Amino acid sequence: MREFDSVLLDLDGVVYAGPHAVPGAVSALDALLHENLPYGFVTNNASRTAADISDQLVDLGLSSRPEQVVTSGIVAARALGEALPTGSRVLVIGSPALADLVAEAGLEPVHRFADEPAAVVQGFSKEIGWHQIAEACQAVASGLAWWATNLDFTMPTDRGLLPGNGAFVSIVAETTGRRPQVAGKPGAAMLRTAAEVIGGSRPIMVGDRLDTDIAAAVAAGIDSALVLTGIHDVHDAVRAPRGLRPSRIIGVLPELLDPVPEVTVDGDTARCGEASAHLREGVLTAAGPAVQAANAALALVVELSDDESANLVIADSVPRRTEAVVEGGAESVRHR
């Protein structure tokens, strides 16, 4: 039996990159359908509806339904609906999509502190300006319960990394001296909600970021796979503190369903399939097939302290990441 019965997937860097599907993602989702493995998408983006996100995935050739998408806005609205009496007013600092989710939770979205809200929820919107932030600061300073959909300080755009919701949340936090409850990754609530939605009892979280995707899996107590087509690479993973270490590393998404070679550790040496890794006097080396070598290297750092892993010297023989590319209409993978 596989160690998982369902799959939770981050979006950017895992199934798509900008306006294109990541090579291998379409075939991977088709394989999950063929294997009857439930899967869902988890995203900290609270500015769009699940239906809009699902439509985008379908346009990219990916198999998706709106009910498979869980956003941080959905989790925040659900938490508020459970905490507050039906009909309570909630100050919404964010997009119309977030306000709609609050209304669907049986609450009344408002946009001014003068409307006497019972709580505040803050999510990303490109339309947020000084007046909305001022309303949030006044409400939070008064002591109202404050939820943030996510704390991602930056967001990827076609102009590079630009301020995300966390940047705006930090303004309110620094102004009021308070910190919000957080609905999205790296909190555990989002993954637990998504697993419940898709009917999984032993999910695996697949992500490209250690500080959100993998950290959320650790917090939720579930297995995780770092896929090497996005932000973080093998060297990041082996240097990461315990709370950010993945269970395994895969090069591209289709490898999630491949048989996992057994990893064995004997002193300063680990073996995975045809690959091996060695840790001697703080220097990590590896040899053999790239992804197997990466998992052997990962196995060697499990017993290290956070300081020891952070200060590792990693040789060039340890692969860093996967490049999934399309050449002449055919998908291919290379490692470096």
Secondary structure, 3 states (H helix, E strand, C coil): CCCCCEEEECCECCCEECCEECCCHHHHHHHHHHCCCCEEEEECCCCCCHHHHHHHHHHCCCCCCHHHEEEHHHHHHHHHHHHCCCCCEEEEECCHHHHHHHHHCCCEEECCHHHCCCEEEECCCCCCCHHHHHHHHHHHHCCCEEEECCCCCEEEECCEEEECHHHHHHHHHHHHCCCCEECCCCCHHHHHHHHHHHCCCCEEEEECCHHHHHHHHHHHCCEEEEECCCCCCHHHHHHCCHHHCCCEEECCHHHHHCCCCCEEEECCEEEECCEEEEEECCEEEEECCHHHHHHHHHHHCCCCCHHHHHCCEECCCCCCCEEEEEECCEEEEEEC
